Amino acid sequence: MNNLTKIICTIGPSCHSVEMIKKLIQRGMDVARLNFSHDPHNLQLEKINMVRQASAELKAPVAILADIQGPKIRVAALENPIELVRDSDVTVTTREGASGANIVPTIYKNLPHDVIAGSRIMIDDGRLELRVTEVVSDTDVLCTVVKGGLLKSKKGINLPGVNVSAPSVTEKDLNDIEFALDQDVDYIALSFVRRASDIERVKQIIHKRGKDTPVVAKIERHEAIENFDAILKATDAVMVARGDLGVELSPERVPTIQKTIIQKCNQAGKPVIVATQMLESMIDNPMPTRAEASDVANAVIDGADAIMLSGETATGNYPEEAVAAMSKISEDVERFVLRNRQNLTKSFNPIHMVADGLCYATTHTAIDIGAKLVVTYTESGRTALLISKYRPSLPILAITVSDKISRRINLYWGVLPATISRVTSLEEVMTRSEEAAIASGKVKNGDHILITSGIPFGKAGSTNIMKIQKITMAPEEAQADAAKSVKTRRLAQFECAESRLKLSFDRSLCTSCGDCVAVCPFKIFEMKNGEINVIEENLRDCGKDCLCVQYCPYKAISIS
């Protein structure tokens, strides 16, 4: 898969094996997310090793994102669920061991100091709501139940409109960050960011370890919205964490906030991730709802660099199908966006750097001359990010000598990473860029590409050269390339008298992407030894909804 919008998958029990992670990568996963709210370090290490093994076996530069829990306020452990009845009185308490039918225990000791009469307490993503009537003591708060239901153990608590006094980085977070740095993860995401200083503190920890791991600010608190401009300057990337954000601010405000955040990130040239409940129904169902497809599509249209799956891949019943569906939706929408492309750079901030100006010029030159590919040699990944900022309507091939940088830039919109062996001169960069372009399969003999690099050579941040290059393959290479594009037609036809169905399957067009396997509820297709096969005896069950035809990107299937 070569989607422009990248896909992040949360690794959990449903994909806790090298083979399943390989399937997710083949479906389109670019970044693997580890949720540090769950699982001890030994299990996180297992996941890291599995992702790296799967990535190595498939030669795919999958990045690893460590999502740090942050100061999550929760209900304490309960022996049994408690039924909260609307309009009844309950006591929220920080006393350890407190229990009873009208007692809601919490692990957050400062809650009585943070709330006042009239404050709202939202529990379990807003499914339950309490309103504070009186702060009784340093440990107890009397509340009225506004929205009742079953209170379960360790559910999250949100305090909309309350300036929470808990530290943004807890002791657990510090230990998790140290562990993540020890494992050389590619990104660290900080939860419940409130101000720029939260990001700056984590960056200081990272820099003291002699590392430059990028930090992702998760926007899920009302304070973060108020302080967003300062947070954006301090952070390396942003995640719109819509779950808690929707509880803190009310669901109807989330769409416009999402669009505003994406626009500001695009203008700043910083990656932005849209997360939470994107294909939520696919936890239990093999296909997304139309509303979910529209949600994913809108994130792509808005300009998200990446879209994220959480429970869909971590604990869902259809992790592989969820990634395939997200990939297919984004691919279709990207074609629409590029077809109706407007000059996104018009609204961007003034250019102050040579590299930024060069990347702006590269993007427009590539489009104007009909180039097929932009190739950028990058030491730090910065140039790839700058070109990505301008959203060119052609692929960006970023070549680097560092596996670490190759993984890092796999989060960037439209960027295809490729690791090459060490180069020693600008001339060698130009040669290797053309070789990498040919190897990518994105160009053919006679196509034009644009190459960016810099002098002095080998210095990060020195990008100041753009070259237009015509692909000139050796005769034998050109012949092989032509042979690849002319396939012998291998058409298989199947008929079922019982269902009055005729299915044609052109193997010469099929790339074994597996989309037909993922979407067909009748198990007519199977993947075996890397090839798609038709199971003829299952044709009688076909409902002729033709999802396989709709989802096949190569038009290899037809049904009549």
C-alpha positions in Angstrom: 0.0 0.0 0.0 1.2 3.5 -0.8 -1.5 5.7 0.7 -0.6 9.4 1.1 -2.3 9.5 4.4 -0.5 7.3 6.9 -2.2 4.7 9.1 -1.4 4.1 12.8 -2.5 0.9 14.4 -2.7 0.2 18.2 -1.0 -3.1 19.0 -3.0 -5.3 21.5 -4.3 -8.8 22.2 -6.0 -9.0 18.8 -2.7 -8.6 16.9 -0.2 -10.0 19.5 1.9 -12.0 17.0 4.5 -11.4 14.3 2.2 -13.0 11.7 -0.8 -10.8 12.5 1.4 -7.6 12.6 2.8 -8.6 9.2 -0.8 -8.7 7.9 -1.5 -5.3 9.3 1.7 -3.9 7.6 0.6 -5.6 4.3 -2.8 -3.9 4.7 -1.3 -0.5 5.1 0.0 0.0 8.7 2.8 2.6 8.7 3.1 3.3 12.5 2.5 0.9 15.4 1.1 2.5 18.6 1.9 1.1 22.0 -0.6 2.2 24.7 1.3 2.6 28.0 -2.0 2.8 29.9 -2.0 -0.9 29.7 0.5 -3.7 30.1 3.8 -3.8 32.0 7.2 -3.1 30.4 7.9 -6.8 29.7 4.8 -7.1 27.5 5.5 -3.7 25.8 9.0 -5.1 25.0 7.4 -8.2 23.4 5.3 -5.9 21.2 8.3 -3.8 20.2 10.3 -6.9 19.3 7.3 -8.3 17.3 6.8 -5.1 15.4 10.5 -4.9 14.6 10.7 -8.5 13.5 7.6 -8.1 11.2 9.0 -4.9 9.8 12.4 -6.5 9.1 10.9 -9.5 7.4 8.8 -7.3 5.1 11.5 -4.7 4.6 9.0 -2.1 5.7 10.1 0.9 7.9 7.3 0.8 10.4 7.7 3.4 13.1 6.8 2.8 16.8 4.9 5.4 18.8 4.9 5.1 22.6 1.7 6.6 23.9 2.3 7.7 27.5 -0.7 7.5 29.9 -0.5 11.0 31.5 -2.5 12.0 34.6 -5.5 9.9 33.8 -8.1 10.3 36.6 -10.0 7.1 37.2 -12.6 5.4 39.4 -10.8 3.2 42.0 -11.1 -0.6 41.8 -14.6 -1.9 42.6 -15.6 -5.3 43.9 -18.8 -5.1 41.8 -20.3 -2.6 39.4 -22.5 0.0 41.0 -25.9 1.2 39.6 -26.1 5.0 39.7 -29.7 6.2 39.7 -30.6 9.5 38.1 -31.4 12.3 40.6 -29.9 10.3 43.5 -27.1 11.6 45.8 -23.7 9.9 45.8 -20.4 10.7 47.4 -17.2 10.8 45.4 -14.4 10.0 47.8 -10.6 9.6 47.8 -10.7 7.4 51.0 -9.0 4.1 50.3 -11.2 1.1 50.8 -14.4 3.1 50.9 -17.4 1.3 49.5 -21.2 1.3 49.4 -24.2 1.7 47.1 -23.8 5.5 47.0 -20.0 5.7 47.1 -17.9 6.4 44.0 -14.2 5.9 45.0 -11.5 7.6 42.9 -7.7 7.3 42.8 -7.3 11.0 42.3 -6.5 12.5 45.7 -6.8 16.2 44.6 -10.3 15.9 43.3 -12.0 17.6 46.3 -9.5 20.5 46.0 -10.1 21.0 42.3 -13.9 21.0 42.0 -16.5 23.4 43.4 -20.2 23.4 43.7 -21.7 23.1 40.2 -18.7 21.3 38.7 -19.5 18.4 36.3 -17.9 15.0 36.8 -18.0 12.9 33.7 -17.3 9.1 34.0 -16.7 6.4 31.3 -16.3 8.8 28.3 -19.4 10.8 29.4 -21.8 7.8 29.7 -22.3 8.8 33.4 -22.5 12.4 34.7 -22.5 13.8 38.2 -22.9 17.4 39.4 -21.1 18.6 42.5 -23.5 20.0 45.2 -21.0 20.4 48.0 -17.4 19.8 48.8 -17.8 18.1 52.2 -14.2 17.6 53.2 -10.6 17.1 52.0 -11.7 13.6 50.9 -15.4 13.7 50.1 -17.6 15.5 47.5 -21.4 15.2 47.5 -22.9 15.0 44.1 -26.2 14.5 42.3 -26.5 11.9 39.5 -27.4 13.7 36.3 -26.9 10.8 33.9 -27.3 7.4 35.5 -26.1 3.9 34.5 -23.7 1.1 35.6 -20.5 2.3 37.1 -17.6 -0.1 36.4 -14.2 -0.5 38.0 -11.3 1.8 36.9 -13.3 3.8 34.4 -11.9 7.2 33.3 -13.1 10.5 34.9 -13.2 13.9 33.2 -13.7 17.2 34.9 -14.9 19.6 32.1 -14.0 23.3 32.8 -11.9 22.4 35.8 -8.2 23.3 36.0 -6.9 20.0 37.2 -4.0 20.3 39.6 -2.4 16.9 38.9 1.1 17.1 37.3 1.0 16.6 33.5 3.8 14.1 33.8 3.4 11.5 36.6 6.0 9.2 38.1 4.6 6.4 36.0 5.0 8.5 32.9 8.7 9.3 33.7 9.4 5.6 34.1 7.6 4.8 30.9 9.4 7.5 29.0 12.8 6.2 30.2 11.8 2.7 29.1 10.6 3.9 25.7 13.9 5.8 25.2 15.9 2.7 26.2 14.0 0.8 23.4 14.7 3.6 20.9 11.1 4.1 19.9 10.4 6.6 17.1 7.8 8.8 18.7 6.7 9.6 22.3 3.0 10.8 22.6 2.2 12.8 25.8 -1.4 12.5 27.0 -3.5 15.3 28.6 -1.1 18.1 27.5 -2.3 21.4 29.0 0.5 23.9 28.1 3.7 24.2 26.2 5.8 23.7 29.3 4.5 20.1 29.5 6.1 19.4 26.1 9.3 21.3 27.0 9.7 19.2 30.2 9.6 15.9 28.3 11.9 17.2 25.6 14.5 18.1 28.3 14.3 14.5 29.6 14.8 13.2 26.0 17.8 15.6 25.3 19.5 14.7 28.6 19.5 11.1 27.3 21.3 12.4 24.2 18.3 11.6 22.0 16.2 13.6 19.6 13.0 11.4 19.7 10.0 13.6 18.5 7.2 14.4 20.9 3.5 14.2 19.9 1.2 16.5 21.9 -2.2 14.8 22.5 -4.9 17.4 22.5 -7.7 16.3 24.8 -8.2 19.0 27.4 -9.9 22.3 27.2 -6.7 24.0 28.5 -4.9 22.5 25.5 -7.3 24.2 23.1 -6.8 27.6 24.9 -3.0 27.2 24.8 -2.8 25.4 21.4 -0.7 28.0 19.5 2.0 27.8 22.2 1.8 24.0 22.3 2.1 23.8 18.5 5.4 25.8 18.6 6.8 23.5 21.3 5.8 20.1 19.9 7.0 18.1 17.0 3.6 16.6 16.1 0.0 16.7 17.3 -2.7 14.1 17.9 -6.4 15.1 18.0 -7.5 12.7 20.7 -11.2 13.0 20.2 -12.4 10.7 22.9 -11.6 12.7 26.0 -11.8 15.9 24.0 -15.5 15.2 23.2 -16.2 14.7 26.9 -14.3 17.8 28.0 -15.9 20.1 25.4 -19.1 18.3 24.2 -19.2 16.3 21.0 -20.7 18.9 18.8 -17.6 21.1 19.1 -15.1 18.4 18.1 -15.5 18.5 14.3 -14.7 22.3 14.0 -11.9 22.0 16.6 -10.5 19.1 14.6 -10.5 21.1 11.4 -8.9 24.1 13.1 -6.1 22.1 14.6 -5.4 20.3 11.3 -5.3 23.6 9.5 -2.9 25.1 12.0 -0.6 22.1 11.9 -0.6 22.1 8.1 0.4 25.8 8.1 3.1 25.1 10.6 4.4 22.0 8.6 3.9 19.7 11.6 2.4 16.2 11.3 -1.1 15.9 12.7 -2.9 12.6 13.6 -6.7 12.2 14.0 -7.6 9.5 16.5 -10.4 7.8 18.4 -13.5 5.9 17.3 -12.8 6.2 13.6 -14.0 2.7 12.7 -15.4 1.8 16.2 -18.1 -0.5 14.9 -15.4 -2.7 13.3 -14.4 -3.9 16.8 -17.4 -6.3 16.3 -18.3 -6.1 12.6 -16.3 -6.8 9.5 -17.3 -3.6 7.7 -17.5 0.0 8.7 -20.7 2.1 8.8 -21.3 4.8 6.2 -20.9 7.4 8.9 -17.5 6.0 9.9 -16.4 6.0 6.3 -17.3 9.6 6.0 -15.5 10.4 9.3 -12.3 8.9 7.9 -12.8 10.6 4.6 -13.3 14.0 6.2 -10.0 13.6 8.2 -8.2 12.9 4.9 -9.9 15.9 3.1 -9.1 18.2 6.1 -5.4 17.4 5.6 -4.5 14.9 8.4 -1.0 13.3 8.0 -2.2 10.2 9.7 -5.4 8.5 10.9 -5.4 6.1 13.8 -7.1 2.8 14.8 -7.3 2.1 18.6 -9.6 -0.7 19.8 -10.3 -1.8 16.2 -6.8 -3.4 16.0 -5.9 -3.7 19.7 -8.9 -5.7 20.9 -11.3 -6.0 18.0 -12.5 -9.1 16.2 -11.5 -7.8 12.7 -8.1 -6.0 13.0 -6.9 -6.9 9.5 -10.2 -5.9 7.9 -10.2 -2.6 9.8 -6.8 -1.6 8.4 -7.9 -2.7 4.9 -11.1 -0.6 5.1 -9.2 2.5 6.4 -6.6 2.1 3.6 -9.3 1.8 0.9 -11.3 4.7 2.1 -8.3 7.0 2.3 -7.0 5.8 -1.1 -10.3 6.7 -2.8 -10.6 10.0 -1.0 -7.0 10.9 -1.9 -7.8 10.5 -5.6 -10.7 12.9 -5.2 -8.6 15.4 -3.3 -5.8 15.4 -5.8 -8.2 15.6 -8.7 -9.8 18.7 -7.2 -6.5 20.0 -5.7 -6.2 23.7 -4.9 -3.1 25.5 -4.0 -2.8 24.7 -0.3 0.3 26.8 0.0 -1.6 30.1 -0.4 -2.6 30.1 3.2 0.8 29.0 4.6 3.0 31.2 6.7 5.7 33.4 5.1 8.8 31.5 4.1 11.8 32.3 6.3 14.3 29.5 5.5 16.2 28.6 2.4 15.2 24.9 2.7 11.5 25.9 3.0 11.6 28.1 0.0 13.4 25.4 -2.0 10.8 22.8 -1.0 8.0 25.2 -2.0 9.6 25.7 -5.4 10.2 22.0 -5.8 6.6 21.2 -5.2 5.3 23.7 -7.8 8.0 22.9 -10.4 7.3 19.2 -10.2 3.6 19.9 -10.8 4.3 22.4 -13.6 6.6 20.1 -15.6 4.6 17.0 -15.0 7.2 15.2 -13.0 6.4 11.7 -11.7 8.3 11.8 -8.5 10.1 14.1 -6.0 13.3 12.5 -4.6 14.8 14.1 -1.6 18.1 13.0 0.1 17.7 13.7 3.8 20.0 13.4 6.8 17.4 14.3 9.4 14.1 13.9 7.7 13.4 17.7 7.8 13.4 18.2 4.0 10.9 15.4 3.5 8.6 17.0 6.1 8.9 20.4 4.4 8.0 19.0 1.0 5.1 17.1 2.6 3.9 20.4 4.0 3.1 21.6 0.5 1.1 18.5 -0.4 2.3 17.9 -3.9 0.1 15.7 -6.2 2.9 13.2 -6.7 4.8 10.8 -4.4 7.8 12.0 -2.3 10.6 9.5 -2.2 12.8 10.3 0.8 16.2 8.5 0.7 18.4 8.4 3.8 21.3 6.4 5.1 19.6 6.0 8.6 17.0 3.3 9.3 15.9 5.4 12.3 15.1 8.4 10.1 13.5 6.1 7.5 11.0 4.9 10.2 10.5 8.5 11.5 9.5 9.9 8.2 7.0 7.1 7.6 4.5 9.2 9.6 4.7 12.1 7.1 2.0 12.6 4.5 2.9 11.3 1.0 6.4 10.3 1.9 7.9 6.9 0.8 11.0 6.2 2.9 14.0 4.3 1.4 17.2 3.5 3.2 20.4 3.4 1.1 24.0 2.7 1.9 26.4 5.6 2.8 27.1 8.1 0.1 30.1 10.4 0.1 29.4 13.1 -2.5 26.7 15.2 -4.1 27.3 13.4 -7.5 26.7 10.1 -5.8 23.4 11.4 -4.3 22.2 12.2 -7.8 23.1 8.8 -9.1 21.5 7.0 -6.1 18.4 9.1 -6.3 17.8 8.0 -9.9 18.4 4.4 -8.9 16.0 4.7 -6.0 13.4 6.2 -8.2 13.6 3.4 -10.7 13.6 0.8 -7.9 10.4 2.4 -6.4 8.4 1.4 -9.6 7.0 4.9 -9.7 8.8 6.0 -12.9 9.6 4.6 -16.3 12.1 5.5 -19.0 11.8 9.1 -20.1 10.0 10.4 -17.0 11.2 13.4 -15.2 11.9 13.5 -11.5 13.0 16.3 -9.2 15.9 15.7 -6.8 16.7 17.9 -3.7 20.0 17.8 -1.7 22.4 20.3 -0.3 25.9 21.9 0.0 27.9 21.5 2.1 27.2 17.8 1.6 26.3 15.6 4.5 25.2 18.5 6.8 21.7 18.2 8.2 19.6 21.3 7.3 21.7 22.3 4.3 19.1 21.6 1.6 19.7 24.3 -1.1 19.8 22.4 -4.4 17.0 21.3 -6.8 17.7 19.3 -9.9 15.4 18.2 -12.7 16.5 14.8 -14.0 15.2 12.7 -16.8 15.1 8.9 -16.2 17.4 7.2 -18.6 17.6 3.5 -18.0 20.1 1.2 -19.7 18.6 -0.7 -22.7 18.3 -3.9 -20.7 16.6 -2.1 -17.8 14.2 -0.4 -20.1 13.3 -3.7 -21.7 12.7 -5.3 -18.3 10.6 -2.3 -17.2 8.5 -2.6 -20.3 8.1 -6.3 -19.8 6.8 -5.6 -16.3 4.1 -3.4 -17.6 2.9 -5.9 -20.3 1.3 -8.9 -18.5 -0.1 -12.0 -20.1 -3.8 -12.0 -19.5 -4.8 -14.9 -17.2 -8.5 -14.8 -17.0 -10.3 -17.4 -14.9 -14.1 -17.7 -15.1 -16.4 -19.4 -12.6 -20.1 -20.2 -12.9 -22.7 -21.3 -10.3 -26.0 -22.5 -11.6 -27.5 -22.5 -8.1 -26.9 -18.7 -7.6 -27.0 -17.9 -11.3 -23.7 -16.2 -10.9 -20.7 -15.7 -13.2 -17.5 -14.5 -11.7 -14.5 -13.5 -13.8 -11.1 -13.2 -12.1 -8.1 -11.7 -14.1 -5.0 -13.0 -12.4 -2.8 -10.8 -14.5 -4.3 -7.7 -12.9 -4.4 -9.1 -9.4 -1.5 -8.0 -7.0 -2.7 -10.1 -4.1 -3.5 -7.0 -2.0 -6.2 -9.1 -0.2 -8.9 -6.5 -0.2 -11.4 -9.0 -1.7 -10.6 -11.5 1.1 -11.2 -8.7 3.7 -14.6 -7.5 2.4 -16.3 -10.6 1.1 -18.6 -12.0 3.8 -19.2 -15.2 1.9 -15.5 -16.4 2.0 -15.4 -16.8 -1.8 -11.7 -15.6 -1.8 -8.7 -16.8 0.1 -5.1 -15.9 0.4 -2.8 -18.9 0.0 0.9 -18.9 -0.5 0.8 -15.2 -1.4 -1.9 -15.6 -4.1 -5.6 -15.0 -4.2 -7.7 -18.1 -5.0 -11.4 -18.5 -5.6 -13.3 -21.1 -3.5 -15.8 -22.3 -6.1 -18.1 -24.2 -3.6 -18.8 -20.9 -1.8 -20.1 -19.2 -4.9 -23.6 -20.5 -4.1 -23.6 -18.3 -1.0 -22.8 -15.1 -2.9 -25.3 -12.3 -2.2 -24.2 -10.4 -5.4 -23.5 -7.2 -3.3 -20.3 -7.0 -5.3 -18.2 -5.6 -2.5 -15.2 -7.5 -4.0 -15.7 -5.6 -7.3 -16.0 -2.3 -5.6 -13.0 -2.7 -3.3 -10.6 -4.3 -5.9 -8.3 -1.3 -6.8 -7.0 -3.1 -9.9 -10.4 -4.1 -11.5 -9.4 -7.8 -11.5 -12.9 -9.0 -10.5 -16.3 -8.8 -12.3 -19.6 -10.4 -11.4 -22.7 -10.9 -13.6 
